[in-house]
Amino acid sequence: MQEIKSFLKSKGQKERTIRTYCSVIGRIKKILPEKFNQEDVEKALEKMNLNPSTYNLYMTIFNFYTTKYKGFSLTFTKAKINKPLPIYVTKEELKAVLDTIPNLKHKLGIALAYGSGLRVHEICRIKKHDISIETQTLMVRNGKGAKDRQSILPTITALALEKYLNKLKDNPIPYLFPTYRGHISERSFQERLRKAIKESKITKYFTFHDLRHSFAINLLNKKVNIEVVRKLLGHSSLRTTQIYLECMTTDLTALAKSV
């Protein structure tokens, strides 16, 4: 496992990815005989009763292991995954949730997902000097795929951040959401969002990633070029961004009156 960790680290993989690889390889190896073949791996995964998405992940990771360390590749057909359309959160629903949160830190974290399209781990790790109130932009450094990108700061979020940053100016920790150990945890934000949704009594359940989806859909509804949206989200492929085209909202009443 140490060799696997070192190899993945040399390839620039993040700690979270390395932990996932080691965990998956360890789980599968635990139920395999010492000398195993493809059939043994298939039977092991069948016993684990994985959902299609997890099955594909496990097979991909274990194929890396067998190819590099066992001298054979696994041949498998990816399980078909049902991909529902992203959940869209309206501004009214977001306001109802934010109104239940007294802590400005948590409010701002949720606002950055909805108004700037940040992933929750990016929100946790963003630093104070990456925020530009003057230009209403922010830099996401070392995001998914180890890439940097720039995104926008809606006016209302920029104004709230300006006041928040003034309170942090004497704090030596560079993170926008600091703790005594570094930065706030993803779980802290996720649990606060779950609690706020419950307290708001809205009927829709959504996650941080759904807020990021909603950011993209809002931009497309405003006729922002899809290539611009792709860059703001940090997608490598335009095909990933195009799913949001299916979620664009249309005023059907206005449409009916126009025809």
PyMOL commands that set and color helices and strands:
alter all, ss='L'
color gray80, all
select helices_A, chain A and resi 2-10+15-30+38-48+52-70+91-98+104-116+120-125+128-130+144-146+155-168+186-200+208-221+226-233+238-247+252-258
alter helices_A, ss='H'
color red, helices_A
select strands_A, chain A and resi 131-132+137-140+149-152+178-179+182-183
alter strands_A, ss='S'
color yellow, strands_A
deselect
rebuild
show_as cartoon
